[in-house]
Amino acid sequence: MPTRNIVLTDHQAALVERLVSSGRYQNASEVLRQGLRLLEREEADLAALLAKVDEAEAAYAAGDFVTLRNGEDIRAFFDEIEREIDEAGIGLDS
């Protein structure tokens, strides 16, 4: 495994020490690897979210959207979705 030297703030160093002292992690390397795994997951989640934003913007640009102007429009929209779900036999209550 490659070795890296890193500089931590006092706060970060105290956190690493606290986590190792708690017994949750055997050493600082485990703490940092876990932090990197979480960061990697967060970056993947962000990339997926940005892809959905791009998809939504493309749909909007193509005119693929519904305008809801008031509470009645919103209720009708969701009533239609509920009807389609019922017809499809998906059932959210199961």
N, C-alpha and C positions, 0 to 999 in steps of 0.2 A: 504494500500500500504506500502511495506517495505520502511524504511528510511535509507539512506546511507549518510555518511559524505565523501566528496571528497575534494581533494586538487587541485586547479587550478593554472596555471601559471598566472602572471599578465596579459599577453596577452589574455588568455582564459577568465579571469574574466572581462576584459574590453569588450570583445566581447559579453559575456552574458549580461552585463550591457547595452551595446549599443542596443542589440536586444530587451531587455525588455523596455528600454527607448523609443524606436521607436514605441512601441505600438503593434508590431507584435506578441509579446508573453506577457502573463500576469505576468509571473514570471520565475525565473531561472529553476525551475523544468520543465516547458514547453519547454524551450530551450534545456535542456539536453535530454528530451524524444524525441524531434525531431531529435537531433543529433544521438541518439541511433537507431531511426527508419532508418535514412539514412545509418548508419553503418551496420545495419542488412540487408538492401537491397544490399549494396555493398558486404557484405560477401556472400549473396545468388548469386549475379551476378558472383563473383569470383568462387564459387563452380560450377556454371553452365559452366563457361569458362574452368575450370580445367577438368570437365567431358568431354567436347568437345575435349580437348587436348588428354585425355586418349583414346577417341574414334578414333581420327585421328591417334594416334600412333599405335593403334591396326590395323586399316585399312592399314597403311603403312607396318606394320610387316607382314600382310597377303598378301601383294603385290597388294592391291587395291588402285592404284594411277596411274596417267598419268604423263609422263615425257615430258615437253615442253622445247625444246632446243633453240628456237629462235622465232622471231616475227611471222614468218610464222606458226609455230606450235601453237602459242598462238591464232592467228587469226582463224586458222582452228578449234581449240578447241571451241572457242566462237561461231563460225559460226554453228558448230554442235549443241551446246546448243540452239542457237536461232532457228534452224530448228526443234529440238525436241519440243520446246515451241510452235512454230507455229503449228506443227502437233497435239499437245495436245489441241490446241485451247485456251490456257491460255491467251495469248496476254498481253504483258507488256504495250502496248500503251493505253489500255482501262482505 
